């Protein structure tokens, strides 16, 4: 089944049909049931068609990525910082892949269908009972992302989880260091409030969804992986500096630090 999906998603017509179906279904939830505010699309208007990596914080399994695809299609049709009417789905921008956990994409027929939009599954976690154990990207997963970067854009979520301020994963820094892509940070908000965890059901209608595309990062590709990852996490506003701006999280962090010292 996975081999068939991999073959089908390479066919542009198939991906355009998937974009159209997913786009028509999801558009009302983004622009009618809720409100969307987009900024920074001038930073993605003139990008090359390959070796561009979008790094973003993560709030739902699917709504985040679907929103990015809507925006890329709208920008292709000349729209700036807005979606407007979704006639852009008549000829969508499909030269993009997104990284997703294999466990998530095996969950349902909906997730398998959405794989056809350009999903790159990676084995990021395994579970022991109710405990999630983290690990880095496997070599085969890294090659998969590198192949996609060689001729397309790629969207990745360095934290690999929808939990805010979770630490980033070193695999992102390794890919950046080796492939030296143009890196565009994206900061999103409001999705956790508007949608359920999967991003397929409404939780609070009338929510404001914000998507901000920042300028390409100036990265020292020869710097240690830890420094590159720190720069990435700061750019998507998920670093400790930004966590300390959230009162209850800052207080929790201080309490844990005091407890560790004692």
Secondary structure in CASP SS format (residue, H / E / C, confidence):
PFRMAT SS
TARGET T0000
AUTHOR 0000-0000-0000
METHOD secondary structure of the structure
MODEL  1
X C 1.00
X H 1.00
X H 1.00
X H 1.00
X H 1.00
X H 1.00
X H 1.00
X H 1.00
X C 1.00
X C 1.00
X C 1.00
X H 1.00
X H 1.00
X H 1.00
X H 1.00
X H 1.00
X H 1.00
X H 1.00
X H 1.00
X H 1.00
X H 1.00
X H 1.00
X H 1.00
X H 1.00
X H 1.00
X H 1.00
X H 1.00
X H 1.00
X H 1.00
X H 1.00
X H 1.00
X C 1.00
X C 1.00
X C 1.00
X E 1.00
X E 1.00
X E 1.00
X E 1.00
X E 1.00
X C 1.00
X H 1.00
X H 1.00
X H 1.00
X C 1.00
X C 1.00
X C 1.00
X C 1.00
X C 1.00
X C 1.00
X C 1.00
X C 1.00
X E 1.00
X E 1.00
X E 1.00
X E 1.00
X E 1.00
X C 1.00
X C 1.00
X C 1.00
X C 1.00
X C 1.00
X C 1.00
X H 1.00
X H 1.00
X H 1.00
X H 1.00
X H 1.00
X H 1.00
X H 1.00
X H 1.00
X H 1.00
X H 1.00
X H 1.00
X H 1.00
X H 1.00
X H 1.00
X C 1.00
X C 1.00
X C 1.00
X C 1.00
X C 1.00
X C 1.00
X C 1.00
X C 1.00
X C 1.00
X H 1.00
X H 1.00
X H 1.00
X H 1.00
X H 1.00
X H 1.00
X C 1.00
X C 1.00
X C 1.00
X C 1.00
X E 1.00
X E 1.00
X E 1.00
X E 1.00
X E 1.00
X E 1.00
X H 1.00
X H 1.00
X H 1.00
X H 1.00
X C 1.00
X C 1.00
X C 1.00
X H 1.00
X H 1.00
X H 1.00
X H 1.00
X H 1.00
X H 1.00
X H 1.00
X C 1.00
X C 1.00
X C 1.00
X E 1.00
X E 1.00
X E 1.00
X E 1.00
X C 1.00
X C 1.00
X E 1.00
X E 1.00
X E 1.00
X E 1.00
X C 1.00
X C 1.00
X E 1.00
X E 1.00
X E 1.00
X E 1.00
X C 1.00
X C 1.00
X C 1.00
X C 1.00
X H 1.00
X H 1.00
X H 1.00
X H 1.00
X H 1.00
X H 1.00
X H 1.00
X H 1.00
X H 1.00
X H 1.00
X H 1.00
X C 1.00
X C 1.00
X C 1.00
X E 1.00
X E 1.00
X E 1.00
X E 1.00
X C 1.00
X C 1.00
X C 1.00
X C 1.00
X C 1.00
X C 1.00
X C 1.00
X C 1.00
X C 1.00
X C 1.00
X C 1.00
X C 1.00
X C 1.00
X H 1.00
X H 1.00
X H 1.00
X H 1.00
X H 1.00
X H 1.00
X H 1.00
X H 1.00
X H 1.00
X H 1.00
X C 1.00
X C 1.00
X E 1.00
X E 1.00
X E 1.00
X E 1.00
X E 1.00
X E 1.00
X E 1.00
X E 1.00
X C 1.00
X H 1.00
X H 1.00
X H 1.00
X H 1.00
X E 1.00
X C 1.00
X C 1.00
X C 1.00
X C 1.00
X C 1.00
X C 1.00
X E 1.00
X C 1.00
X C 1.00
X C 1.00
X C 1.00
X C 1.00
X E 1.00
X E 1.00
X E 1.00
X E 1.00
X E 1.00
X E 1.00
X E 1.00
X E 1.00
X E 1.00
X C 1.00
X C 1.00
X C 1.00
X C 1.00
X C 1.00
X C 1.00
X C 1.00
X C 1.00
X H 1.00
X H 1.00
X H 1.00
X H 1.00
X H 1.00
X H 1.00
X H 1.00
X H 1.00
X H 1.00
X H 1.00
X H 1.00
X C 1.00
X C 1.00
X C 1.00
X C 1.00
X H 1.00
X H 1.00
X H 1.00
X H 1.00
X C 1.00
X C 1.00
X C 1.00
X H 1.00
X H 1.00
X H 1.00
X H 1.00
X H 1.00
X H 1.00
X H 1.00
X H 1.00
X H 1.00
X H 1.00
X H 1.00
X H 1.00
X H 1.00
X H 1.00
X H 1.00
X C 1.00
END
